[in-house]
Amino acid sequence: MTRIAVSILVLTLIVNAPAGASPGSWGNHFYTIERAERDRALADGWRDESDIDPFWVCEEQVGDTELLHRFYNPRLGDHFYATDATDVRNALGADYVDETAQHPLMFVFTTPHPQHVPSDDVALLMRFWNPRIGDHFYATDQEDAQRALSVGYQRDSTQPIYILTSPVACAPGVPAHRAFRLYRAPP
C-alpha cells in the first residue's frame, strides 16, 4: 500500500447562534480527510475556502508524527482534536465521543523540526476555545488567530501540534495533498 499524506478538509458548520452572538463569532469548526464527508458538505451548500489557511497531515504514522485524535461533543455540537494524552482524557470526561477510529487516521508532528521536512514547510497549529459558545477553532495563520481572539476565543493547547504548510513529503515516498476549507454562512 502506498503511504500518502492526505489533506485536512476543513468544514465549518454553523449552528444556531447564542443570543447576542455576532456573525463570525460562533460555529463549529470541523476537520476531516474524508473526501466523501467533504463532498456531502459541498452538496449541502457549503462554500469552498481552500485558499484560507490550508494545511496538510499524514495519513499514516511516519517518523516524528503522532495520532491526531478526533472527538465530538453532541451537546455542544463541537469537534475537538488533540495529540496529548491529558487532552484526550479530559475530552472523554467532558462528554466528548471519540470518533478517531470511525474515520481515516490523521497524523501530525509534535516538533517544529520533523525529520525529512524543511522547517519552512511546518507551522504550529494553534487551538482556540470559546467557552461562551462551546466551540474549538484551529489556525496556523496569525490573521485567523487574531480574528478568533477578537471574537471571544482563547488560546487552548497543551501539546504543540505542527502541520505541513505545503505539499511536501511527510517522509521519503510519502507525499502530501492539498487541503480544503469549507464554510456555510449562518441562516
C-alpha positions in Angstrom: 0.0 0.0 0.0 1.4 3.4 -0.9 1.7 5.6 2.1 0.5 9.1 1.4 -0.1 12.3 3.4 -3.7 13.5 3.0 -5.0 17.0 3.3 -7.2 18.0 6.1 -10.5 19.0 4.7 -11.8 21.8 6.8 -15.6 22.1 7.3 -17.1 25.0 9.2 -20.6 24.0 10.4 -22.6 27.0 11.5 -25.0 26.2 14.3 -27.7 28.2 16.0 -26.0 31.3 17.4 -26.3 32.1 21.1 -28.2 35.2 22.0 -26.1 38.3 21.3 -23.5 36.5 19.1 -22.3 38.4 16.1 -21.8 36.7 12.7 -18.3 35.1 12.5 -18.1 34.7 16.3 -19.9 31.3 16.5 -19.9 28.0 14.7 -18.4 24.5 14.8 -15.1 24.0 13.1 -14.7 20.5 11.6 -11.6 18.9 10.0 -11.6 15.7 8.1 -9.5 13.8 5.5 -12.5 12.0 4.1 -13.4 13.2 0.6 -16.9 11.7 1.0 -17.5 13.9 4.1 -16.3 16.9 2.2 -18.4 16.1 -0.8 -21.5 15.7 1.3 -20.8 19.1 2.9 -20.4 20.8 -0.6 -23.7 19.2 -1.7 -25.3 20.6 1.4 -24.5 24.2 0.5 -21.1 24.7 2.0 -18.6 27.2 0.3 -15.1 26.2 -0.5 -12.5 28.4 1.2 -9.4 26.3 0.3 -7.2 29.4 0.0 -7.7 30.3 3.6 -5.0 28.8 5.9 -4.6 25.4 4.1 -2.6 22.7 5.8 -1.7 19.0 5.3 -1.4 15.9 7.5 0.0 12.4 7.1 -2.4 9.5 6.6 0.0 7.1 8.2 2.4 7.3 11.1 5.9 8.1 9.8 9.0 9.5 11.6 8.1 12.2 14.0 4.3 12.0 13.7 1.6 11.4 16.4 -2.0 10.4 16.0 -4.4 13.3 16.0 -7.5 12.2 18.0 -10.9 13.4 16.8 -13.7 14.0 19.3 -17.3 15.2 19.0 -19.5 16.6 21.8 -23.1 16.2 20.6 -24.4 18.6 23.4 -22.2 21.4 22.2 -22.0 20.4 18.5 -18.2 20.8 18.9 -15.4 18.9 17.3 -12.1 18.7 19.2 -8.7 17.4 18.1 -5.7 16.5 20.3 -2.5 14.5 20.4 -1.8 14.9 24.2 -2.9 12.1 26.5 -4.2 14.6 29.1 -6.3 16.4 26.5 -7.7 13.0 25.3 -8.6 12.0 28.9 -10.2 15.5 29.6 -12.2 15.3 26.4 -13.6 11.9 27.3 -14.5 13.2 30.8 -16.3 16.3 29.3 -19.0 14.4 27.2 -16.9 14.2 24.0 -17.2 11.0 22.0 -14.0 9.6 20.5 -14.5 9.4 16.7 -10.9 8.7 15.9 -11.4 5.0 14.9 -14.5 5.8 12.8 -12.6 7.9 10.3 -9.2 7.6 8.4 -6.4 8.3 10.9 -4.6 11.7 10.8 -1.0 12.1 12.0 0.6 15.4 12.8 4.0 16.4 14.1 4.8 17.4 17.7 8.1 19.1 16.9 8.7 22.1 14.7 11.7 20.3 13.0 10.5 16.9 11.9 12.8 14.6 10.1 12.8 14.8 6.3 10.7 18.0 6.2 12.1 21.5 5.6 11.4 23.8 8.6 9.8 26.4 6.2 7.1 23.8 5.4 6.0 23.2 9.0 3.8 25.5 11.1 2.2 25.5 14.6 -1.5 24.6 14.5 -3.0 26.9 17.2 -6.0 25.7 19.1 -8.6 28.1 20.4 -11.6 27.7 22.7 -14.6 29.9 23.1 -16.3 29.0 26.4 -19.3 31.3 25.8 -20.4 29.3 22.7 -18.7 26.0 23.3 -16.5 25.9 20.2 -12.9 25.0 19.3 -11.2 26.7 16.4 -7.8 25.9 14.8 -5.5 28.1 12.8 -1.9 28.4 11.5 -2.4 31.9 10.1 -1.8 34.8 12.5 -4.6 36.9 11.0 -7.1 34.0 11.6 -5.8 33.7 15.1 -6.2 37.4 15.8 -9.8 37.3 14.4 -10.6 34.4 16.7 -9.2 36.2 19.7 -11.1 39.3 18.8 -14.5 37.5 18.9 -14.0 35.7 22.3 -11.8 32.7 21.6 -8.9 32.0 24.0 -5.7 30.0 23.3 -6.2 26.4 24.3 -3.4 24.0 23.8 -1.5 21.5 26.0 0.9 20.0 23.5 2.0 21.8 20.3 0.7 20.4 17.1 2.7 21.1 13.9 1.3 20.5 10.4 2.6 20.9 6.9 2.0 24.2 5.1 2.8 22.9 1.6 2.6 19.6 -0.2 6.0 18.3 0.8 6.5 14.7 1.7 5.9 13.6 5.3 8.9 11.3 4.8 10.6 9.9 1.7 8.0 8.3 -0.6 5.1 9.8 1.5 3.6 12.8 -0.4 1.1 15.4 0.8 -2.1 16.6 -0.9 -3.9 20.0 -0.8 -6.4 20.7 2.0 -9.9 22.0 1.5 -11.7 24.5 3.8 -15.4 24.7 3.5 -17.8 27.2 5.0 -21.6 27.7 5.2 -23.0 31.0 6.3 -25.4 31.2 9.2 -29.1 31.0 8.3 
